[in-house]
Amino acid sequence: MKRGCVLCRVVSLVLALTLAGLGYTFVVKGNVEPHADGRTVVLLSADERNMVLGEMRGLLEAVQAVVQAAVEGDMEAVSAAAREVGMAAAEGESGYDWQASTGLHDLGHGHPQGV
């Protein structure tokens, strides 16, 4: 019985160390590299890059809609345009899992909400 218990402990230790190593590699370290000018470069696959560019395009369209509605004095339209791309729009987005490994997710959630 003791031999089996020791074997279980060894296997558990190996699995825990492997999990810790993978966690460090993908969560703490991430897929980034420093740039010469001090910025952090986030390395993305083609699909991730297209997703980010698509979101940026959507945000610019929302800004245009907000500004146009504000010029016209339509605060209901301003609110509707802002809500379409706000924090509620990101709920349940599984495509953003890669951000957790780069720190961008935490950076984005560090800004005040509901402002």
N, C-alpha and C positions, 0 to 999 in steps of 0.2 A: 504494500500500500504506500509506503514511504517513497519508493522509487517512482511510482506514478505521479505522486504529488510534486516531486522535484522536477520531473519532466514537464508537467503542466506549468510550473513556475518558469522554467527556462523558455518554453514556447511562448508564454504570456509576455515575458520580458523582451524576447526578440520581436514579437508583434508590436509591442508598445514602442520600442525604439524605432522600428520601421515606420510606424504611424507618426511618431514625433518628427522624424526626418522628412517625411513627405509633407507634413503640415508646415514645417519651416520653409521648405522649398516653394510650396505653392501659395501659402498665406502670408508669411512674413517677408520673404525675399521677393517674391513676385517675378514678373517678367519685365523688368525695367533695367535701364542702364543710365548712367550719368552722361550729360552732354557737356561739351567744353565750356559753354556759357553759364553753367550752373543749374540748368533746367534738368528735369528728370524725363527721359524718353521712355514712353510706354510702348513696348513692342507688341504689335497686334497682328493677327492673321488677316488675310484678305476679307474673310467674312466679318470679323470683328470690326475692321476698319470701315467696311460698308455700312454696318449697323450704326457706328458712331457718326459717320457722315450723314446718314439718313436722319438720325435724331437731331443733329445740328441744323439740317435743312428744315425740319419740322419746327424747331425752336425759332429760327429766323422768320418763318412764315407766321408763327404765333406773335412774335414781336411786331411784325408788320400789321397784323390784325388788331393788336392792342393799340398801337399808335394811331391807326386809322380811326378806330372807334373812339379814342380819346379826343382826337381832333373834331369829330362829329358830336362829341358830348354824350355819347351813348355808353354809360357806365355799366349797363347790363351786358352789352357786347364785350366790353373790356373784361369783365369778370368771367364771362363764358370762354373767351379766347385764352385767358390765363389758366383757367381750370383744366382746359384740354391738355395742357403740357405740364401741369403742376405735379406735386408729389403724389397726388391721388392717381395720376395717370401711370405712374411707375409701379404701382402695387401689382404684385404677381408677375412681374417681368422676369422670366427665367434667363433671358439673354444677358442679363447684367451680372451673372455670376463671376465673370472674369474680372470685374472691377474690384471685387473684394481682395483679390490677390495683388492689386496695384495700389491700394490705398485710396483710389479715387472715390470709392463708395463712401468711405468715412469722411473724406474731404467734402463731398457734396452734401452729406447729411449734417455737417458742422454748421451750415448756414441756418439762420432763423427760418422757421416755417410759419406760414400763415401771415406773412408780412405783405 
